[in-house]
Amino acid sequence: QVQLVESGGGLVQPGGSLRLSCVASGFAFRNSDMTWVRQAPGKGPEWVSFINAVGTNTFHLDSVSGRFTVSRDNDKNTLYLQMNSLKPEDTAVYHCARGPPRVAITDRPSWGPGTQVTVSA
């Protein structure tokens, strides 16, 4: 079955950086568009970054544009999210998911368990 396992989260001060990874299995990762989705405490899911299957096109939520960079290594079935200049409002559980944002944000059954990112002084 589809499995997505995120890692790399943690506690970081404002302005700090983290690099998230998502290891995929159970599907043709190299043929799949992928999206990072986050969910803050008490709030609904929000997509943050998208990358197409071959890694040639990316899109980021306006609030993270210029700070976050999504990438992938199809030989390793792995998705990445480099997060720089982190802000407290970036605090959330970050999940990777299959498909473009409009699909990924609602496809909770396929999300990985997520990795917690906490930005606080």
MOFEN-V754206 format. One record per residue. N is the residue number from 1. SS is DSSP state (A for helix, B for strand, O for the rest). OMEGA is omega in degrees with one decimal (none if undefined). Layout:
# MOFEN-V754206
[[N & SS & OMEGA] [N & SS & OMEGA]]
This chain:
# MOFEN-V754206
[[1 & O & 178.9] [2 & O & 175.7] [3 & B & 178.2] [4 & B & -176.2] [5 & B & -178.7] [6 & B & 175.2] [7 & B & 174.2] [8 & O & 179.0] [9 & O & 179.8] [10 & B & 178.1] [11 & B & -178.7] [12 & B & 177.4] [13 & O & 174.8] [14 & O & -176.7] [15 & O & -179.6] [16 & O & -176.1] [17 & O & 171.5] [18 & B & 174.1] [19 & B & 179.2] [20 & B & 175.3] [21 & B & 176.0] [22 & B & 178.4] [23 & B & -175.1] [24 & B & 174.3] [25 & B & 176.0] [26 & O & 176.9] [27 & O & -178.5] [28 & O & -176.6] [29 & A & -175.2] [30 & A & 177.9] [31 & A & -172.1] [32 & O & 165.6] [33 & O & -176.8] [34 & B & -179.0] [35 & B & 168.1] [36 & B & 179.1] [37 & B & 176.4] [38 & B & 177.9] [39 & B & 179.0] [40 & O & -180.0] [41 & O & 177.8] [42 & O & -178.9] [43 & O & 177.8] [44 & O & -179.5] [45 & B & -179.1] [46 & B & 176.5] [47 & B & -178.5] [48 & B & -175.0] [49 & B & -179.9] [50 & B & 172.6] [51 & B & 179.3] [52 & O & -169.2] [53 & O & -176.7] [54 & O & 174.6] [55 & O & -177.8] [56 & O & 179.6] [57 & O & 177.4] [58 & B & 175.0] [59 & B & 179.1] [60 & B & 172.7] [61 & O & -176.5] [62 & O & -175.9] [63 & O & 178.9] [64 & O & -179.0] [65 & B & -177.4] [66 & O & 178.8] [67 & O & -178.9] [68 & B & 175.5] [69 & B & 177.8] [70 & B & 177.8] [71 & B & 179.5] [72 & B & 173.4] [73 & B & -175.3] [74 & O & 176.0] [75 & O & -179.7] [76 & O & -177.4] [77 & O & -174.1] [78 & B & 175.2] [79 & B & -178.3] [80 & B & 170.0] [81 & B & 174.6] [82 & B & -177.0] [83 & B & 178.9] [84 & O & 178.1] [85 & O & -174.7] [86 & O & -179.6] [87 & O & 178.2] [88 & A & 180.0] [89 & A & 173.5] [90 & A & -179.8] [91 & O & -177.1] [92 & B & 166.3] [93 & B & -177.4] [94 & B & -179.6] [95 & B & 166.2] [96 & B & -174.7] [97 & B & 179.1] [98 & B & 171.0] [99 & O & 176.9] [100 & O & -175.0] [101 & A & -176.0] [102 & A & 176.7] [103 & A & -174.8] [104 & A & -174.0] [105 & O & -179.5] [106 & O & -175.0] [107 & O & -177.1] [108 & A & -179.6] [109 & A & -178.5] [110 & A & 177.5] [111 & O & 167.6] [112 & O & -179.8] [113 & O & 175.7] [114 & O & 175.8] [115 & B & -174.6] [116 & B & 172.3] [117 & B & 178.8] [118 & B & -179.4] [119 & B & -175.3] [120 & O & 175.3] [121 & O & none]]
